[in-house]
Amino acid sequence: MKRSFLYTTAAAIGLTILSQSGFAQKKLSEQLTLTAMETLFQDTTALKDAKGPKWTYDMGVVLEGAAVVWRNTGDGKYFKYIQNAMDTYVDKEGNIRTYKPEDFNIDNVKNGRSLLLLYKVTGQAKYLTAATKLYNQLQNQPRTKAGGFWHKKIYPNQMWLDGLYMGEPFYAEYAKLMKKDEAFDDIAKQFILMEKVSRDPKTGLLYHGYDESRAERWANKTTGQSPNFWGRAMGWYIMALVDVLDNFPANHPKRAELIAILNRTATVTVKYQDPKSGVWFDIMDMPARKGNYLESSASSMFVYGLAKGVRKGYLSPSFMVAAKKGFAGLKKEFVESAGTDRINLTKTVSVSGLGGKPKYRDGSFEYYMSEKVITNDPKGVGSFICAAAEMEIAALPKTGKGLTVTVDNFFNNEYMTGPAGDKIPFHYVWEEDDNNGFSLFGKIFNDAGVKTSTLKSAPTAANLKGSNIYIIVDPDTEKETANPNFMNAAHAKQVAEWVKAGGVLVLLLNDAGNCEISKFNVLPEIFGIHFNEDSRNKVQGANFEQGAIKIPAGNTIFKTAKKVYIKEISTIVAKTPAAAALTDNGDVIIATAKYGKGTVFAVGDPWFYNEYIDGRKLPADFENFKATNDLVNWLIKQAPAKK
């Protein structure tokens, strides 16, 4: 079965936003990612044995940013950067070079997010095996008496704000993937407990660390809290909250409490935003104290947390005022040009901690001011990339706000055995990140303001009522599904009535032998569309040009894409009211139809799935990612006007 609003340094200072070649520069998230790819962690390529560079969390922060940029651009080089970085450490059996679980260092869990991404996209078992080792560390991580994870074995009885970001987003993502439902109680506990023991009742700010034993020299003997409010520590915490919620069950009884904590954290973050620069000081509550400075990593983290919190609906839209002010400040205070399509990030504190040897870090203001401030520190770089990417998504036109796109999971109803051993739906579903999935397709809809949903039952006027766009993809054959649900006249009538009332129907079929066509044709034929039971554009191996389709200038749907890859196509016969929307060598590849108040789009291949739009497989001159954006924009325009 076959299975870009533009911020640049130049714009910030009022100069032209064109590069020397005359083309618009890449967005800032991409520019800093390219800088990172060329300058950070270069020593990992020389790693041959355990004597090489260590498995380190700050690399994972950069890779987190690279993952967002990959999804935003569909450029496979960013995914390859992530994979190459992890493959330096993870062998074929899933062992992680230089990682020592017995250290019980929660920082070492951070890179598990990258491992899970690689597993979900590639399906390679070694990544899940490696991620399971990190999960097992958390299961055995020493805890405070109240149940909070120790930050490290060498820091007994201590919880640090940093640790929530290092451990919990991975913990939640792994738990969701592997159906470890009981883990979410523990994850919620970590956030609730951390806020309880670190929050200052007077300011609302969170102290960097907490020692349950009160034994450390830096610990307040009454409260156990460290002396100061370090910006990056609170930055880690707010990032952890918005990232954990991505995978936290919608119906979990503690979800509302996590969102409440996020709102309290966001509110106090805005309270301590520097009104002049728009960014934040290293020690948050002492802006006027001599030596204190505006710090880029914490500022990036706050912008990210605020912007993502608003996008996901956890925070009020009013928080975007502070996010926008913060992003303007980031660009003005910390971004410098590093050549064509490259920038540097300045003024990041290299490290700040508590306790330790041989230099004891007492948590005083003087201590925090003593740490080096550098350019292109990975913790700042990764956080800025995430912040910039969020702001770039926020700046995209939300032309689909108020609309819902629904993908069918009735006529296409395939299941596979998931990593947890249960049966899970696969093949053209929104949450599926592998080659067969629609995760990037769905993201493009979401970024335009469209909500995504799934219809698992037969379509009716009632259950389609809340949908503006309905996608039916690759109807099942008997060889794919034991008891396939075939299209029939009754189903077709229901769908046609919905289209007539203003619905936008998207038919993404497949070629003969890989899709049920003959029975299904009862639906498209209502609109003058007939799928031929053929298979055009057969491709041998990696001879991708055999699947090339040129899009002529002036195409009303695909306004930016000029060349796309579509293999093994069922061609179309289009009769009134349908018309050809894209032809190639006399064959109709895409047809559209107006029917009542609605619209139909039909093509004989579901070519908007991850394998052909994520940039990992096709040569760069194929523009399937652009074409997918074009299609989404067109579909939104066909949908009924929003009330």
C-alpha positions in Angstrom: 0.0 0.0 0.0 1.3 3.4 -0.9 1.3 4.3 1.8 6.1 32.0 5.9 5.0 37.2 8.5 8.7 37.7 8.4 10.9 38.9 11.3 14.5 39.8 10.5 17.2 41.8 12.1 17.0 44.2 9.1 13.3 44.7 9.6 13.8 45.3 13.3 16.0 48.3 12.5 14.0 49.5 9.6 16.1 48.3 6.7 15.1 46.2 3.7 14.0 42.6 4.5 15.4 41.2 1.3 18.6 39.2 1.1 21.4 40.1 -1.3 19.8 37.7 -3.9 16.6 39.7 -3.8 14.6 36.9 -2.0 13.0 37.4 1.3 15.1 36.1 4.2 14.2 33.0 6.2 12.3 33.5 9.4 14.3 34.0 12.6 13.5 30.6 13.9 15.1 29.1 10.8 18.0 31.4 10.8 19.0 30.6 14.4 18.5 26.8 13.7 20.9 27.1 10.8 23.4 28.8 13.0 23.0 26.0 15.6 23.5 23.3 13.0 26.7 24.8 11.8 28.2 25.7 15.2 26.8 23.7 18.1 27.7 20.1 19.1 30.1 19.6 16.3 32.2 17.4 18.5 29.4 14.8 18.5 30.4 13.8 15.0 33.7 12.6 16.4 32.2 10.5 19.1 33.5 6.9 18.8 33.3 5.6 22.3 32.4 6.6 25.9 35.3 9.1 26.0 33.5 11.5 23.6 31.1 14.3 24.6 28.4 13.5 27.1 24.7 12.9 26.7 23.5 16.4 27.7 20.2 18.1 28.1 21.2 21.4 26.4 21.5 19.6 23.1 17.9 18.4 23.6 16.7 22.0 23.9 18.2 22.9 20.5 16.7 19.8 19.0 13.3 20.8 20.4 13.6 24.0 18.4 14.7 22.2 15.3 11.7 19.9 15.5 9.3 22.9 15.5 11.1 24.4 12.6 10.9 21.2 10.7 7.2 21.0 11.1 6.7 24.7 10.2 8.8 24.4 7.0 8.5 20.8 5.8 12.3 21.0 5.2 13.8 17.6 5.9 17.3 18.8 6.7 16.0 19.9 10.2 14.7 16.4 10.9 18.0 14.9 9.7 19.9 17.2 12.1 17.8 15.7 15.0 18.3 12.2 13.8 22.1 12.6 13.2 22.5 14.0 16.7 20.7 11.2 18.4 22.3 8.5 16.3 25.6 9.7 17.6 24.6 8.3 21.0 22.0 5.6 20.3 23.3 2.3 18.9 21.3 -0.4 17.0 20.2 -2.0 20.3 18.9 1.2 21.8 21.8 1.7 24.2 22.8 5.3 24.9 26.5 6.1 25.0 27.8 8.1 28.0 24.3 7.9 29.7 24.5 6.6 33.3 21.1 5.8 34.7 22.6 5.3 38.1 23.4 9.0 38.4 19.7 9.6 38.6 20.2 13.0 37.0 16.8 14.2 35.8 18.6 16.5 33.2 19.5 13.3 31.3 15.8 12.6 30.6 15.3 15.7 28.5 16.5 14.2 25.2 13.9 11.5 25.5 11.5 13.9 23.6 13.8 13.7 20.6 13.9 9.9 20.9 10.1 9.7 20.9 9.9 12.0 17.9 12.3 9.8 16.0 10.4 6.7 16.9 7.0 8.1 15.9 8.3 9.3 12.6 10.6 6.4 11.6 9.2 3.5 13.5 12.7 2.4 14.4 12.5 0.3 17.6 16.0 1.5 18.9 14.6 4.9 19.6 11.7 3.5 21.7 14.1 1.2 23.5 16.4 4.1 24.4 13.4 6.2 25.5 12.2 3.3 27.7 15.6 3.4 29.5 14.9 7.0 30.4 11.4 6.2 31.5 12.8 3.5 33.7 15.1 6.0 35.3 12.1 8.1 36.3 10.4 5.0 37.8 13.4 4.6 40.1 14.3 8.3 40.6 14.8 9.1 44.3 12.0 11.2 45.7 11.4 13.6 48.6 9.1 12.3 51.3 6.3 14.2 49.7 6.9 12.4 46.4 8.8 15.0 44.4 11.7 13.8 42.1 15.2 14.6 43.4 17.0 16.8 40.9 20.0 14.5 41.0 21.3 11.8 43.2 24.2 14.1 44.2 21.6 16.7 45.4 19.5 14.6 47.9 16.1 15.9 48.9 16.2 18.7 46.4 13.6 19.8 43.8 14.6 22.4 41.3 12.3 24.2 38.9 14.6 23.1 36.0 13.8 19.5 36.7 10.1 19.9 35.7 11.1 20.7 32.1 13.8 18.1 32.0 11.5 15.2 33.1 7.8 15.9 32.8 7.2 16.7 29.1 9.0 13.4 28.2 7.2 11.5 31.0 3.8 12.7 29.7 4.6 11.9 26.0 5.9 8.5 26.9 2.9 7.7 29.1 0.5 8.7 26.3 2.3 6.6 23.7 2.6 3.5 25.9 -0.8 3.9 27.7 0.7 4.4 31.1 -2.4 6.2 32.4 -1.4 6.1 36.0 1.6 8.2 35.2 -0.5 11.3 34.8 -1.3 11.4 38.5 2.4 11.5 39.2 3.1 14.1 36.6 0.4 16.4 38.0 1.8 15.8 41.5 5.3 17.1 40.5 3.9 20.4 39.2 1.6 20.9 42.1 4.2 20.1 44.7 6.9 22.2 43.0 4.6 25.3 43.1 3.6 24.6 46.7 7.2 24.4 48.0 8.7 27.2 45.8 6.1 29.9 45.4 6.6 33.1 47.4 3.3 34.3 48.8 4.3 38.0 48.6 5.5 38.2 44.9 4.0 35.1 43.4 7.4 34.2 42.0 8.9 30.8 42.3 12.3 30.2 44.0 14.9 28.4 42.0 15.2 25.4 44.3 13.9 23.7 47.4 15.6 21.4 49.9 13.1 19.3 51.9 15.8 18.5 54.5 16.9 22.2 55.0 20.4 20.8 55.2 22.0 22.8 52.3 23.7 26.1 53.1 21.6 27.8 50.5 18.3 26.6 51.9 16.2 28.8 54.1 16.0 26.9 57.4 12.3 27.5 57.8 11.0 27.1 54.2 13.8 25.1 52.5 13.7 27.5 49.6 16.8 28.9 47.8 17.4 32.7 48.2 16.5 34.1 44.8 14.1 34.1 41.8 16.3 33.1 38.8 14.6 33.9 35.5 15.6 30.8 33.6 14.4 28.5 36.4 10.9 30.0 36.1 11.3 29.9 32.3 11.9 26.1 32.4 8.8 25.8 34.6 6.5 27.6 32.2 7.8 25.8 29.2 7.3 22.5 31.1 3.7 23.3 31.7 2.7 24.2 28.1 4.6 21.2 26.8 3.1 18.7 29.3 -0.4 19.8 28.5 0.1 18.6 24.9 -0.1 15.0 26.0 -2.0 15.4 29.3 -5.5 13.7 29.1 -8.3 16.2 28.4 -10.5 14.4 31.0 -7.9 14.0 33.8 -9.2 15.5 37.1 -5.9 17.4 37.6 -5.7 19.0 34.2 -7.7 22.0 35.3 -5.2 22.5 38.2 -2.2 22.4 35.9 -3.9 25.1 33.7 -4.5 27.1 36.8 -0.9 26.9 37.8 0.1 27.9 34.3 -2.2 31.0 34.6 -0.7 32.0 37.9 2.8 31.5 36.5 2.0 33.5 33.4 0.4 36.3 35.4 3.4 36.8 37.6 5.7 36.5 34.6 4.0 39.4 32.9 4.1 41.4 36.2 7.9 41.2 36.2 8.4 41.9 32.5 10.6 44.9 32.0 8.4 47.7 30.8 11.1 49.5 28.8 12.8 46.6 26.9 9.9 44.1 27.0 12.2 41.3 28.2 13.2 40.0 31.6 16.1 40.3 34.1 18.3 37.4 35.2 17.1 37.9 38.8 13.5 38.7 38.2 12.6 41.0 41.1 15.7 43.2 41.2 15.8 45.2 38.0 17.5 48.2 39.5 20.2 46.3 41.4 23.7 46.9 40.1 25.0 44.1 38.0 21.6 42.6 37.1 21.0 42.3 33.4 18.5 41.4 30.7 18.9 37.7 30.0 18.0 36.1 26.7 17.2 32.4 27.6 14.6 33.2 30.3 13.1 35.9 28.1 12.7 33.5 25.2 11.2 30.9 27.5 8.6 33.3 28.7 7.6 34.4 25.2 7.3 30.8 24.2 5.2 29.9 27.2 2.9 32.8 26.9 2.4 32.5 23.1 1.9 28.7 23.1 -0.4 29.0 26.1 -2.6 31.4 24.2 -2.5 29.3 21.0 -3.6 26.2 22.7 -6.3 27.9 24.7 -4.8 27.5 28.1 -4.3 31.3 28.6 -6.5 34.3 27.7 -5.7 36.0 24.4 -4.8 39.0 26.5 -1.4 37.4 27.3 -0.4 37.9 23.6 0.2 41.6 24.3 3.1 40.6 26.6 4.3 37.9 24.2 4.5 40.4 21.3 6.2 42.9 23.5 8.6 40.3 24.6 9.4 39.1 21.1 10.1 42.6 20.0 12.4 42.9 22.9 14.1 39.7 22.1 14.9 40.9 18.6 16.1 44.3 19.7 18.1 43.2 22.8 19.6 39.9 21.8 19.6 39.2 18.1 22.6 40.1 15.9 23.3 39.3 12.3 25.7 36.4 11.5 25.6 36.6 7.7 23.1 35.6 5.1 20.1 33.9 6.7 22.0 33.5 10.0 21.7 35.2 13.3 23.4 34.9 16.7 21.7 35.1 20.1 23.6 37.1 22.7 23.5 37.6 26.5 22.6 34.1 27.7 23.9 33.0 31.1 25.9 29.8 30.5 24.8 28.0 33.7 23.4 28.7 37.2 22.8 26.1 39.8 22.8 25.4 43.6 25.3 23.7 45.8 27.8 21.4 44.2 31.6 21.0 44.3 34.3 22.3 44.1 32.7 25.7 43.8 29.8 26.0 46.1 26.8 27.8 44.5 25.1 29.6 47.4 22.1 31.0 45.5 23.0 34.6 46.4 22.6 37.5 44.0 26.4 37.8 43.8 26.6 34.1 42.8 24.1 34.5 39.9 26.0 37.6 38.7 29.3 35.7 38.7 28.3 33.2 36.0 29.5 33.8 32.5 27.2 35.4 29.9 27.8 34.1 26.4 26.6 34.2 22.8 24.8 31.2 21.3 24.5 29.1 24.4 22.4 26.1 23.4 19.8 26.7 26.2 19.2 30.2 24.9 19.4 29.1 21.2 16.8 26.3 21.6 14.5 28.4 23.6 14.6 31.4 21.2 13.9 29.1 18.3 10.8 27.8 20.0 9.7 31.3 20.9 10.3 32.6 17.4 8.5 29.7 15.9 5.5 30.2 18.1 5.3 33.9 17.2 5.6 33.1 13.5 2.7 30.7 13.9 0.7 33.4 15.7 1.4 35.9 12.9 0.0 33.6 10.2 -3.5 34.7 8.9 -6.2 32.8 10.8 -8.5 32.7 7.8 -10.0 29.4 9.0 -10.9 30.6 12.5 -14.3 29.1 13.4 -14.1 26.2 10.9 -13.7 22.5 11.5 -12.1 20.0 9.2 -13.1 16.3 9.8 -11.3 13.3 8.5 -13.2 10.1 7.8 -12.4 7.0 9.9 -15.3 4.9 8.7 -14.6 4.1 5.0 -10.9 4.2 5.9 -10.8 2.2 9.0 -7.5 0.4 9.3 -5.9 -0.7 12.6 -2.4 -1.8 13.6 -0.8 -3.1 16.8 0.6 0.0 18.6 3.8 0.1 20.7 1.8 -0.7 23.9 0.4 -3.9 22.3 -3.1 -2.6 21.7 -4.9 -2.0 18.4 -4.7 1.6 17.3 -6.2 3.4 14.1 -3.6 4.2 11.5 -3.3 5.4 7.9 -4.3 9.0 7.2 -5.2 10.0 10.8 -4.4 13.4 12.3 -2.2 12.3 15.2 -0.1 9.9 13.2 3.5 11.1 12.7 4.9 8.3 10.5 4.9 8.3 6.7 1.2 7.3 6.5 0.0 10.0 8.8 -1.8 13.3 8.4 -0.1 15.1 11.3 1.5 17.8 9.2 -1.6 18.2 7.1 -3.5 18.7 10.3 -1.0 21.2 11.6 -1.3 23.3 8.5 -5.1 23.5 9.1 -4.6 24.2 12.8 -2.1 27.0 12.1 -4.7 28.7 9.9 -7.2 28.5 12.8 -9.1 25.4 11.7 -10.0 22.8 14.2 -9.4 19.1 13.3 -11.7 16.3 14.2 -12.4 12.7 13.2 -15.6 10.9 12.2 -15.6 7.3 13.1 -19.2 6.5 12.1 -21.1 6.6 8.9 -21.7 10.2 7.7 -25.1 11.7 8.3 -26.6 15.2 8.1 -26.5 15.2 11.9 -22.9 14.2 12.6 -21.6 16.3 9.7 -23.4 19.4 10.9 -20.5 20.7 12.9 -18.0 20.2 10.1 -17.1 22.7 7.3 -14.6 20.5 5.5 -15.0 16.7 5.3 -12.1 14.5 4.0 -12.7 11.0 2.8 -9.5 9.2 2.1 -8.5 5.9 0.6 -11.6 3.7 1.1 -10.8 0.2 2.4 -10.7 -3.0 0.4 -11.2 -6.4 1.8 -7.5 -7.1 1.8 -7.0 -4.1 4.2 -9.9 -4.5 6.6 -11.8 -7.7 7.6 -15.2 -6.0 7.3 -14.8 -2.8 5.3 -17.5 -0.2 5.3 -18.4 0.5 1.7 -19.9 3.6 0.3 -23.5 3.1 -0.8 -26.4 5.2 -2.1 -27.7 6.0 1.4 -24.3 7.3 2.6 -23.8 9.2 -0.6 -27.2 11.0 -0.3 -26.4 12.1 3.2 -23.0 13.5 2.1 -24.4 15.2 -1.0 -27.1 16.9 1.1 -24.4 18.3 3.4 -22.4 19.5 0.4 -25.5 21.2 -1.1 -26.0 23.1 2.1 -22.5 24.5 1.9 -20.1 21.7 3.0 -16.6 21.3 1.4 -16.0 17.7 0.4 -12.4 16.5 -0.2 -12.1 13.1 -1.9 -8.5 11.6 -1.7 -8.7 8.2 -3.3 -5.9 5.9 -4.5 -5.1 3.8 -7.5 -6.8 0.5 -8.5 -5.8 -2.3 -6.2 -4.9 0.0 -3.3 -8.4 1.4 -2.8 -12.1 0.5 -3.2 -13.2 2.6 -6.2 -16.2 0.9 -8.0 -18.6 1.1 -5.1 -17.3 4.4 -3.9 -18.0 6.1 -7.2 -21.7 6.3 -6.3 -20.7 9.4 -4.3 -18.5 11.4 -6.6 -20.7 10.7 -9.6 -23.4 12.8 -8.0 -21.0 15.8 -8.6 -20.0 14.7 -12.2 -16.8 13.1 -11.0 -15.8 9.5 -11.9 -12.6 7.8 -10.6 -11.1 5.5 -13.2 -9.8 2.1 -11.9 -6.3 2.7 -13.3 -2.9 3.5 -11.9 -0.9 6.3 -13.5 2.6 7.6 -12.6 4.2 4.2 -11.7 7.5 5.0 -10.0 10.5 2.6 -10.0 12.5 2.9 -6.8 13.9 6.4 -6.3 13.2 7.6 -9.9 11.0 10.3 -8.5 10.7 12.2 -11.8 8.3 9.4 -12.9 5.9 10.9 -10.3 6.4 14.5 -11.3 3.4 16.7 -12.1 4.0 20.3 -13.3 1.5 22.9 -12.1 1.0 25.6 -14.7 1.1 29.3 -13.7 -2.3 30.7 -12.9 -3.7 27.5 -11.3 -6.6 28.7 -9.0 -5.8 26.2 -6.3 -2.0 25.8 -6.2 -0.8 29.4 -6.3 2.7 28.9 -5.1 3.7 25.3 -5.8 5.0 24.6 -9.3 6.0 21.0 -9.2 4.6 18.1 -7.1 5.1 14.4 -6.7 2.0 12.2 -7.1 2.5 8.5 -7.7 0.1 5.7 -8.7 -2.9 7.9 -9.4 -6.4 7.0 -10.3 -7.3 9.4 -13.1 -10.6 11.1 -13.3 -13.4 11.7 -15.8 -15.0 15.1 -15.1 -18.5 16.0 -16.4 -20.8 18.9 -15.6 -21.0 20.3 -12.9 -17.4 19.1 -12.4 -14.4 20.6 -14.2 -10.7 19.7 -14.4 -8.6 21.7 -12.0 -5.2 20.0 -13.0 -4.4 17.9 -16.0 -1.3 16.2 -17.2 -0.7 14.8 -20.7 -4.4 14.7 -21.3 -5.4 13.0 -18.0 -7.5 14.8 -15.4 -5.5 14.5 -12.2 -7.7 16.8 -10.0 -11.3 17.8 -10.5 -13.6 20.2 -8.6 -17.3 20.8 -8.6 -19.8 23.4 -7.2 -22.9 21.7 -5.9 -25.5 23.8 -4.4 -23.8 26.1 -1.9 -20.9 23.6 -1.5 -17.7 22.5 -3.2 -16.0 19.2 -4.0 -12.3 18.6 -4.5 -11.2 15.2 -5.9 -7.8 13.6 -6.7 -6.9 10.0 -7.2 -4.1 9.8 -4.6 -4.0 11.0 -1.0 -0.7 12.7 -1.6 -0.9 15.2 1.3 0.4 12.7 3.9 3.6 13.0 5.8 5.8 10.9 3.5 5.5 13.3 0.7 5.2 16.6 2.5 7.8 16.4 5.4 10.9 16.9 3.2 12.6 13.7 4.3 12.2 11.7 1.1 11.6 13.8 -2.0 14.2 15.9 -3.7 14.0 19.6 -2.9 12.5 20.7 -6.2 9.2 18.9 -5.4 6.9 21.3 -3.6 4.4 19.1 -2.0 4.5 21.0 1.3 3.8 24.3 -0.5 1.0 22.6 -2.4 -0.5 21.4 0.8 -0.5 24.9 2.2 -2.1 26.1 -1.1 -4.8 23.5 -0.9 -5.6 24.4 2.8 -5.9 28.0 1.9 -8.2 27.2 -1.0 -10.4 24.9 1.0 -10.9 27.6 3.6 -12.0 30.0 1.0 -14.6 27.6 -0.2 -16.0 27.1 3.2 -19.1 29.0 4.4 -18.5 32.5 5.7 -17.8 32.5 9.5 -20.4 34.0 11.7 
